[in-house]
Amino acid sequence: RFRADNLNKLKNLCSKTIGDKMKKKEPVGTDESIPESVQNLDELTADVLGALQVSQIKKVRLLIDEAILKCDAERVRLEAERFESLREIGNLLHPSVPISNDEDADNKVERVWGDCSCRKKYSHVDLVVMVDGYEGEKGAVVAGSRGYFLKGPLVFLEQALIQYALQSLRAKGYTPVYTPFFMRKEVMQEVAQLSQFDEELYKVIGKGSEKAEDSSIDEKYLIATSEQPIAALHRDEWLKPEDLPIKYAGLSTCFRQEVGSHGRDTRGIFRVHQFEKVRGGGSAPTASLGLLPTQGPPFSLQIEQFVYASPHDNKSWEMFDEMIATAEEFYQSLGIPYHIVNIVSGSLNHAASKKLDLEAWFPGSGAFRELVSCSNCTDYQARRLRIRYGQTKKMMDKVEFVHMLNATMCATTRTICAILENYQTEEGIRIPEKLRDFMPPDLRELIPFVRPAPIEQELSKKQKKQQEGGKKKVGGGSERVLEEQMQNMGVNSA
């Protein structure tokens, strides 16, 4: 920019020198050659220009115009690089965040609720098949890897979760919002990290106009969470202090690429590319926005809390505590054991100042798995989206930005998996009491098993092969083999 300013000054100097010469009625001249001493524009002065003919000065001015064009192109490129570098600088961390890059070793467990040590026989991978609520192979044929059909009783269970979550949030003052499925690129850039574009987001390309003669291309991105469109809902607005907090319950179908291998999580409905999500959020004057990079399947339904809150008097941190408490109350009412984890600094996305995860206990898998992510992004996202706090007419007053917070309320497919594992019996899946009013009469208390467990079918086939191959061990060896195989596949007979 400094060089561009200097070149513009030189251009003005050329025009002034030509004007002075014309006033003195000096001849224009016909010589358009430029002396070698003038080729270096950085050393051009009024004295050097004064020694040239008008025709030569006009030629010099053309050279300056070319230099300005090149300089502007370089300036735009460098400013874009600077902007992208600035975007990769994360938010200021809350003092309570554990400082570490090792999530496995240093995440801090804040509290535990329920029995997180019990074990049960089947994992959700088998249970979704046993209740005949999932079609994976045909889903993969139709939609590709991790595509699936949710069917039968699990469709009703998902709808029950959606209704219960939305009504719970509405009772706490949240306004339900059903969001668009995709966002314009320029808006998505303001709410998502650059790394997400390649690793997580799906891009949709279509016509830029409804006019037949218009061949322009329009790029949009499928949302990975309802947090993204809700964050932009008040883009370029001034929010009145008396209107805060603004609390939204976002309902959306979410789409994620889920890059990478997650072992048995790629089977069943726990980790897919499309999922439904109910997200509760609020606006405290300065909101927290934390994106969830690996939540659920490639597509799924999700309900989220999202809040715009005040940046003053610790209001957003009070809202943060309230939002995680709302999520805990929801899962306690469903009888799902869990612990709350304070996520280490190295695992936070750029926007989050602090993030707490609610990880449910899956007794069939023998593991904790994330169901809820609650983040306070303070004013990090609001600055990009230009969502300001209050409005001032004084030019010199400091502009303040609201704080933005988000928390998962219910990622339906993941919550279904948690219910299946925790509520399994010998006959089927008991329905949590809070969901019974939303289920069909014949499914209000129990979803019966109607198909055998896939893992037992697999083990039977292996056993049969061993017997046919003469590998059957003497003296009860087959029972030991079966027990070892079940342990290796994460199944406990208890």
PEKAKA-V239198 format. One record per backbone hydrogen bond with DSSP energy under -0.5 kcal/mol. NH is the residue of the N-H (numbers start at 1). CO is the residue of the C=O. E is the energy in kcal/mol with one decimal. If there is no record, write none. Layout:
# PEKAKA-V239198
((NH:CO:E) (NH:CO:E))
This chain:
# PEKAKA-V239198
((5:1:-2.4) (6:2:-2.0) (7:3:-2.5) (8:4:-2.1) (9:5:-1.8) (10:6:-2.2) (11:7:-2.3) (12:8:-2.0) (13:9:-2.2) (14:10:-2.4) (15:11:-2.0) (16:12:-2.4) (17:13:-2.6) (18:14:-2.5) (19:15:-2.2) (20:16:-2.4) (21:17:-2.3) (22:18:-2.3) (23:19:-2.1) (24:20:-1.7) (25:22:-1.0) (26:21:-2.6) (32:30:-0.6) (35:33:-0.5) (38:35:-1.8) (39:35:-0.6) (39:36:-1.0) (41:39:-1.2) (43:40:-1.5) (44:41:-1.4) (49:45:-2.1) (50:46:-2.3) (51:47:-0.9) (51:48:-0.6) (52:49:-1.7) (54:27:-0.6) (55:28:-2.3) (57:53:-2.4) (58:54:-2.4) (59:55:-1.3) (60:56:-2.3) (61:57:-2.4) (62:58:-1.5) (63:59:-1.7) (64:60:-2.2) (65:61:-2.1) (66:62:-2.0) (67:63:-2.3) (68:64:-2.4) (69:65:-2.0) (70:66:-2.1) (71:67:-2.5) (72:68:-2.8) (73:69:-2.1) (74:70:-2.2) (75:71:-2.7) (76:72:-2.7) (77:73:-1.9) (78:74:-2.6) (79:75:-2.8) (80:76:-2.0) (81:77:-2.0) (82:78:-2.5) (83:79:-2.5) (84:80:-2.4) (85:81:-2.2) (86:82:-2.5) (87:83:-1.9) (88:84:-0.8) (88:85:-0.8) (89:86:-1.6) (90:88:-0.5) (91:350:-2.8) (94:353:-2.3) (97:94:-2.1) (100:98:-0.9) (103:101:-0.9) (106:102:-2.4) (107:103:-1.4) (108:342:-2.0) (109:107:-0.6) (110:108:-0.6) (110:340:-3.0) (111:340:-0.9) (113:338:-3.1) (116:114:-0.9) (120:363:-1.9) (126:123:-1.0) (127:123:-2.2) (128:124:-2.2) (129:126:-0.6) (130:126:-2.3) (131:127:-1.7) (132:129:-1.5) (133:128:-2.6) (135:149:-2.3) (140:136:-2.3) (141:137:-1.6) (142:138:-2.1) (143:139:-3.2) (144:140:-1.9) (147:144:-2.5) (149:135:-1.9) (150:148:-0.5) (151:133:-2.1) (154:151:-1.4) (155:152:-1.1) (156:152:-1.1) (157:153:-2.1) (158:154:-2.2) (159:155:-2.3) (160:156:-2.2) (161:157:-2.1) (162:158:-2.3) (163:159:-2.4) (164:160:-2.5) (165:161:-2.8) (166:162:-2.6) (167:163:-2.5) (168:164:-2.1) (169:165:-2.2) (170:166:-2.6) (171:167:-1.8) (172:168:-0.5) (172:169:-1.0) (173:170:-1.7) (174:169:-2.1) (175:247:-2.6) (176:174:-0.6) (177:249:-2.7) (179:177:-0.6) (179:251:-1.5) (183:221:-2.4) (185:219:-1.2) (187:184:-0.5) (188:184:-2.7) (189:185:-2.3) (190:187:-1.2) (191:187:-0.5) (191:188:-1.2) (192:188:-1.9) (196:193:-0.9) (197:193:-0.7) (197:194:-1.0) (198:194:-0.7) (199:195:-1.8) (200:196:-2.7) (201:196:-2.5) (204:220:-3.6) (206:218:-2.3) (208:216:-2.7) (214:211:-1.2) (215:213:-0.7) (218:206:-3.4) (220:204:-2.8) (221:183:-2.6) (222:202:-2.4) (223:181:-2.9) (228:225:-1.4) (229:225:-0.6) (230:226:-2.2) (231:227:-2.4) (232:228:-1.1) (233:230:-1.2) (235:232:-1.6) (236:385:-2.5) (237:234:-1.3) (239:237:-0.5) (239:388:-3.2) (243:240:-1.7) (244:241:-1.2) (245:283:-1.0) (245:308:-0.7) (246:283:-1.0) (246:308:-2.1) (247:245:-0.6) (248:281:-1.6) (248:306:-3.2) (249:175:-2.4) (250:279:-3.9) (250:304:-2.4) (251:177:-3.1) (252:277:-1.9) (252:302:-2.1) (254:275:-4.5) (254:300:-3.7) (255:223:-2.9) (256:273:-2.7) (256:298:-2.1) (257:200:-2.1) (259:199:-0.8) (265:262:-2.1) (266:263:-1.7) (267:264:-1.9) (270:267:-0.6) (271:265:-1.0) (272:270:-0.6) (273:297:-1.5) (273:298:-1.1) (274:298:-3.5) (274:299:-1.9) (275:254:-2.8) (275:299:-3.3) (276:300:-4.7) (276:301:-1.7) (277:252:-2.7) (277:301:-2.8) (278:302:-2.9) (278:410:-2.5) (279:250:-3.6) (279:303:-5.4) (280:304:-4.6) (280:407:-1.4) (281:248:-3.4) (281:305:-3.7) (282:307:-0.7) (282:405:-0.8) (283:307:-2.7) (283:308:-1.7) (284:309:-1.0) (284:403:-1.3) (285:309:-6.8) (286:284:-1.9) (286:403:-0.9) (287:402:-0.5) (287:403:-9.9) (289:287:-0.5) (290:288:-0.5) (291:289:-0.5) (293:291:-0.8) (295:292:-0.7) (296:294:-0.8) (297:271:-0.5) (298:273:-0.9) (299:273:-3.8) (299:274:-2.1) (300:274:-3.5) (300:275:-1.9) (301:275:-2.4) (301:276:-1.4) (302:252:-2.8) (302:276:-5.0) (303:277:-4.9) (303:410:-2.2) (304:250:-2.4) (304:279:-2.3) (305:280:-2.7) (305:407:-4.0) (306:248:-2.3) (306:281:-1.5) (307:282:-1.5) (307:405:-2.6) (308:246:-2.4) (308:283:-1.0) (309:284:-5.0) (309:403:-3.3) (310:284:-1.9) (310:285:-0.5) (315:312:-2.2) (316:310:-0.7) (318:314:-1.9) (319:315:-2.2) (320:316:-2.0) (321:317:-1.9) (322:318:-1.9) (323:319:-2.6) (324:320:-2.0) (325:321:-1.7) (326:322:-1.9) (327:323:-1.9) (328:324:-2.3) (329:325:-2.6) (330:326:-1.8) (331:327:-2.1) (332:328:-2.6) (333:329:-2.0) (334:330:-0.9) (335:332:-1.1) (336:331:-2.5) (337:335:-0.6) (338:113:-2.4) (339:359:-2.0) (340:111:-2.6) (341:357:-2.9) (342:108:-3.5) (343:341:-0.7) (343:355:-2.3) (345:98:-2.7) (346:100:-2.8) (347:344:-1.4) (348:345:-1.4) (353:376:-3.2) (354:376:-0.9) (356:374:-2.5) (357:341:-2.6) (358:372:-2.1) (359:339:-2.5) (359:357:-0.7) (360:358:-0.6) (360:369:-2.3) (361:337:-2.6) (362:360:-0.5) (362:367:-2.7) (363:361:-0.7) (366:362:-2.0) (367:362:-1.4) (369:360:-2.4) (371:358:-2.9) (372:358:-1.8) (374:356:-2.9) (375:406:-3.1) (376:354:-1.8) (377:375:-0.6) (377:404:-2.2) (380:377:-2.3) (383:379:-1.9) (384:380:-0.9) (385:381:-2.1) (386:382:-1.0) (387:382:-2.2) (388:237:-2.5) (388:386:-0.8) (389:400:-3.0) (390:239:-3.4) (390:388:-0.6) (397:394:-1.0) (400:389:-0.5) (402:387:-1.5) (403:286:-3.1) (403:309:-2.6) (404:287:-4.7) (404:378:-2.1) (405:282:-1.4) (405:307:-2.6) (406:375:-2.1) (407:280:-1.2) (407:305:-2.4) (408:373:-1.7) (409:278:-2.0) (409:303:-2.8) (410:278:-2.3) (410:303:-2.3) (412:276:-1.7) (412:301:-1.7) (415:411:-2.5) (416:412:-2.7) (417:413:-1.9) (418:414:-2.0) (419:415:-2.5) (420:416:-2.8) (421:417:-2.1) (422:418:-2.2) (423:419:-2.5) (425:428:-2.8) (429:447:-2.9) (430:423:-2.6) (430:428:-0.6) (431:445:-1.9) (435:432:-1.8) (436:432:-0.7) (436:433:-1.1) (438:435:-1.4) (439:436:-1.3) (443:440:-1.9) (444:441:-0.9) (447:429:-2.7) (448:446:-0.7) (449:427:-2.6) (450:130:-3.3) (451:130:-1.6) (456:453:-0.6) (457:453:-1.8) (458:454:-2.5) (459:455:-2.1) (460:456:-2.2) (461:457:-2.1) (462:458:-2.1) (463:459:-2.5) (464:460:-2.5) (465:461:-2.2) (466:462:-2.2) (467:463:-2.4) (468:464:-2.7) (469:465:-1.9) (470:467:-1.3) (471:466:-3.2) (472:466:-0.7) (478:473:-0.5) (480:476:-1.4) (481:477:-2.7) (482:478:-2.6) (483:479:-2.4) (484:480:-2.8) (485:481:-2.7) (486:482:-2.4) (487:483:-2.1) (488:484:-2.5) (489:485:-1.7) (490:487:-1.5) (491:486:-3.2) (492:120:-0.7) (492:121:-0.5))
